[in-house]
Amino acid sequence: MEALTGLLVTGEQMTRVGAAQALGDLRDRGGVAPLIRCLRANDDGLRNSAVKALARIGDPAAVPALVEVAQEDEAAGVRTTAIDSLAKLNAPQGVAMLAQLAIKPATLLGTCTRYFDAPTARRLTPKRLRQVQRWATRRLRELHATDAAPLLRAALGSVDLPQRLRLWVTIRSLRS
């Protein structure tokens, strides 16, 4: 454990990402504080791996830090992962934000400067927002996030027909 937390600080980029993933795989709550510190790193990949690791560990102490990332990170991909992690941890804010991604992702991701700092996914485009929207409806169904149903139902009148159908399918799925 100590060796992995040391690599989070001193290792090369890929080593740091791997150390964050390994800490998540260990599911040891001792890794929570070092992973939360990684959420302030300049590297999108490390922040994203730290967010996923915190969800795997499952410690509710990580929720405030994850909420901050979900609301303020400059990379939309990291925000989206933080929202997913919050929903996995059954945090009400996570389910509400995931529902908002399913309804209108631009409200949560519109202030981001990029999707992800990687060669293939740098810009946050309208196409990428639609992909996030579709992913969020699927994810709500996978997590069986019943708390999202009223939020989705309230949005049915304000979205276009294809999105209304996706929301309706999700609402029906959450009922069963």
C-alpha positions in Angstrom: 0.0 0.0 0.0 2.8 2.5 0.9 4.6 1.7 -2.3 1.5 2.5 -4.3 0.8 5.7 -2.6 4.4 6.7 -3.1 4.1 6.1 -6.8 1.1 8.4 -7.0 3.5 11.3 -6.2 6.8 10.3 -7.7 6.1 8.0 -10.6 5.9 8.8 -14.3 2.4 9.5 -15.7 1.5 5.9 -16.6 3.0 4.6 -13.4 0.8 7.1 -11.4 -2.3 6.0 -13.3 -1.5 2.3 -12.7 -0.9 3.0 -9.0 -4.3 4.7 -8.7 -6.0 1.7 -10.4 -4.1 -0.7 -8.1 -5.3 1.2 -5.0 -8.8 0.9 -6.3 -8.4 -2.8 -6.9 -7.2 -3.3 -3.3 -10.3 -1.6 -2.0 -8.4 -0.5 1.1 -9.8 2.7 2.7 -6.2 3.7 3.5 -5.9 4.7 -0.2 -8.7 7.2 0.0 -6.7 10.2 1.2 -3.9 9.8 -1.3 -6.4 9.3 -4.1 -8.3 12.5 -3.1 -5.1 14.4 -3.3 -4.7 13.1 -6.9 -8.0 14.8 -7.8 -6.0 18.1 -7.9 -3.4 16.7 -10.4 -2.9 18.4 -13.8 -3.2 15.1 -15.6 -6.7 14.2 -16.8 -5.8 10.5 -16.9 -4.6 10.4 -13.3 -7.7 12.3 -12.0 -9.9 9.9 -14.0 -8.2 6.9 -12.5 -8.4 8.3 -9.0 -12.1 8.9 -9.4 -12.7 5.3 -10.6 -10.5 4.0 -7.7 -12.5 5.9 -5.1 -15.7 4.4 -6.5 -14.2 0.9 -6.2 -13.1 1.5 -2.7 -16.6 2.7 -1.8 -15.8 4.9 1.1 -18.5 7.6 1.7 -15.7 9.9 2.9 -14.8 10.4 -0.8 -18.3 11.8 -1.7 -17.6 15.5 -1.1 -14.4 15.4 -3.1 -16.2 13.6 -5.9 -19.0 16.1 -5.9 -16.4 18.9 -6.3 -14.8 17.1 -9.3 -18.3 16.4 -10.8 -19.1 20.1 -10.6 -15.8 21.9 -11.3 -13.3 19.7 -13.2 -12.2 21.3 -16.5 -12.4 18.0 -18.4 -15.8 16.7 -19.2 -14.7 13.1 -19.3 -13.4 13.4 -15.7 -16.7 15.1 -14.6 -18.7 12.4 -16.2 -16.6 9.7 -14.5 -17.1 11.5 -11.1 -20.8 11.6 -11.7 -20.9 7.9 -12.5 -18.8 7.2 -9.3 -21.2 9.2 -7.2 -24.1 7.2 -8.6 -22.3 3.9 -7.9 -21.8 5.1 -4.3 -25.6 5.8 -4.1 -25.0 9.5 -3.4 -28.2 11.4 -4.2 -26.2 14.1 -6.0 -24.7 11.5 -8.3 -28.1 10.1 -9.4 -29.4 13.7 -9.9 -26.4 14.7 -12.0 -26.6 11.5 -14.0 -30.2 12.2 -14.7 -29.2 15.7 -15.8 -26.6 14.2 -18.2 -29.4 12.1 -19.6 -31.7 15.1 -20.1 -29.3 17.9 -21.1 -25.6 17.3 -20.6 -24.6 20.8 -21.6 -26.0 22.1 -18.3 -23.3 20.2 -16.4 -20.5 20.0 -19.0 -20.9 23.3 -20.8 -18.2 25.0 -18.8 -15.6 22.4 -19.5 -12.7 23.4 -21.6 -12.3 19.9 -23.2 -13.6 16.4 -23.1 -10.4 14.7 -22.1 -6.7 15.6 -22.7 -5.9 12.7 -24.9 -5.0 12.5 -28.6 -8.3 11.0 -29.7 -10.8 12.8 -27.4 -9.7 16.3 -26.9 -12.6 18.5 -27.9 -16.1 18.6 -26.4 -18.3 18.6 -29.4 -22.1 18.4 -29.9 -21.6 14.8 -31.0 -19.7 14.0 -27.8 -22.5 15.6 -25.8 -25.1 13.3 -27.5 -22.9 10.3 -26.8 -22.8 11.3 -23.1 -26.6 11.7 -23.1 -27.2 8.2 -24.5 -24.6 6.7 -22.1 -26.3 8.4 -19.1 -29.7 6.9 -20.0 -28.2 3.5 -20.3 -26.2 3.9 -17.1 -29.3 4.9 -15.1 -30.9 1.7 -16.3 -27.8 -0.4 -15.4 -27.6 1.1 -11.9 -31.4 0.9 -11.5 -31.4 4.4 -10.2 -35.1 4.7 -9.3 -34.5 8.1 -7.7 -33.9 9.5 -11.2 -37.4 8.6 -12.5 -39.2 11.8 -11.3 -36.5 14.0 -12.8 -36.7 12.2 -16.1 -40.5 12.3 -16.1 -40.4 16.1 -15.5 -38.2 16.6 -18.5 -40.3 14.6 -21.0 -42.0 17.7 -22.4 -38.8 19.7 -22.9 -36.7 17.3 -25.1 -36.9 16.3 -28.7 -38.7 13.1 -29.8 -35.7 10.7 -29.9 -34.5 11.8 -26.5 -38.1 11.6 -25.1 -38.2 7.9 -26.3 -34.9 7.2 -24.6 -36.1 8.8 -21.4 -39.4 7.0 -21.5 -37.6 3.6 -22.0 -35.4 4.5 -19.0 -38.4 5.5 -16.8 -40.2 2.2 -17.7 -37.1 0.2 -16.9 -36.7 1.9 -13.5 -40.2 0.9 -12.6 -39.7 -2.8 -12.9 
